[in-house]
Amino acid sequence: MPLIISCHSDTNFFQNYVTKHIDEESKEEFFRGPLDNHISCYCVTNALFSGKMQTNTKKQELRIEFTYGEEIGLLGAKEILENSLHPLDLVVVIDVTSTPTTKDFIIEKCKNKQLEDFLVNDCLHNLSFDIYPNCIDPICNEDESDVYSRMCPYTYFLGVPVYGGDYNA
């Protein structure tokens, strides 16, 4: 089963900034700026260039899709759906979420029970995350996973938690 990682990069070609800060009390790092796609692209490219995304077998395919048009009808995701997905693909959409949590990340829109069991019991059992069959993000509930899940039942949204305002602003 091929693994497809999808994140949108609409604004990466415009002048933007993300700044790193340190909370004076907790000493934890945090970032400010238009995070809506910078975080997902940052996470995916860091993982890619770490060399740790190697697959163990030639039969396992890993593909990363940087899409466009998220804010204008999910155009890039629709193009990928039409041209390069197969119903048995495992598709992970990485983006930000404002779903309240104390965990490191959130899985939303994981509607397939077999996939949920695999993630919870076999794949991510040592990590700190919440998992939901739907989207409970109070700011936005539509993303590329809605497009891909039309064909691919093994699709879910992996959200990086953000706080303090509308991440789409």
N, C-alpha and C positions, 0 to 999 in steps of 0.2 A: 504494500500500500504506500504510494508516494506521499510524502509530507510536503505540503505547500504552506509557506509562511507569507502572509500578506500584510503590508502596512502601506498607508497612503503617504505620499510625499508632495502634496500639492504646493505648499509654500516654501519648499526648500530652495527655490530658485529666486526668491525675493529677499530683500534685505530684512532680516529678522535677527533677534538676539535672544539668547537664553543666558542668564547669569546665575552663578553658583553663590549660595549664601550659607552661613553657619548660624544656627539658632544659639543665641548667647546662653540660654539656660541649659538646654539639653545637649548642646554641642553637635547636634545632628545636622548633616548637610541637607539642603533643599535647593531647588531651582525655581527661578521666576522667568516668565516670558511666555510666548505663544507656544505652549507645549503640545498642542493638538496633534501634530504629527512629528515633531522633532524627537520626542521621547521614543516613539515606536521605531523610527528609523535608526536612532542612536542605539537602542537595545539590539536590534537585529544586526546592524553592521558590526557592532562590538563582538557579538557572538560569532558572526561569520569570520571576522579577521582574527579571532582568538585561536582558530584551528581546532576548536572542540566540537564543531558541527559535522565532523567526518562521520560517515555512516560505516557500519561494520560489515556490510555486505554489498556486493555490486547490484543486487536486486532492489535495494532501498534507494529511492530517489528523494533528494531534498532540493526543493526549488524555492527561491525567494522572489516574491513579486512586489515591486514598489509601484503602487497604483497612483493614478491622478484622478481628479474630478470628484473627490469625495463630497465636496460642498455643492456640487452641481449634478445631483442625481446619481452619484456613485458610478460615474461613467467608466472609470478604469476597471472596477470590479466586474461590471457588465461585460466589458471586452474580454477579460480573462475567462469569465464563465462561458462565453460563446466560443472562444478559440482554443482553450488549453486545459480545461478541467475534465475529469472523468468522475463518474458517480462514486467510485470507491476511494477517491482521494481523501486524505485527512487534511483539512484546511484549518489553519490557526490564523485568526485576524488579531494583530497586536495594535493596540491604541490606548488612549487614556480613558479613565473612567472617574466619575465623581461619586460613585457608589460608596457610601460610608463603610469603612472597614478599619481594623487594626492590623490586618494581614499585609503581607508583602505584595500580593497581587490578587486579582479577582478573575474568575472564569465565569462568564455569562453566556447565555444562549446555548448551553450544552444540553440539548433536548434528547440526545440519543443515550439511553441508559447503558448500553454496552460501552460507549465511549466514556461516559462518566465513571463507570466502574474501573475501566482501564486507567484513567487519569488519577483517580483517588487511590486505588489499591496497588497499581503496578508502576506508575510513572512518576507521580509527584508526591508520594506518601510522606516524604521527609521534609516537604516544603510547607511554608505558611501561606495558605490561600483560602478564600471562600469560593464556593461554586453554586451557581444558580441555573435553573433551566431557562429562565427568561432574563430580561434586562431590567434592573431596578435603578439604573443611573437616573438621577433626577434632572439632569441637564439635556441629555440626548439618548435616544433609544434606537436610533437607526444607524447602521454601519454596513460595511462590506459583508459581514457574516450573513446578513439578511439576503443578500444577492446569492452568495455561494451555496447557502443551504437549500436553495430551490432545486439544485441538482445533487449536492453532496450532503448526505445525512450526517457525515462525520466532520462537522464544522462547529467551531466554537470561537468565542471572543475572549482573548486574554487581555485584561485591563490593568494598566499601570495606574495606581491611585494618584489622583491630584486633588488639591484642596485650594480653597480661597478664591472662588469666582468661576465665571464662565470660561472654560478652557477654549471655547470656540470664538471668543471675543478678539 
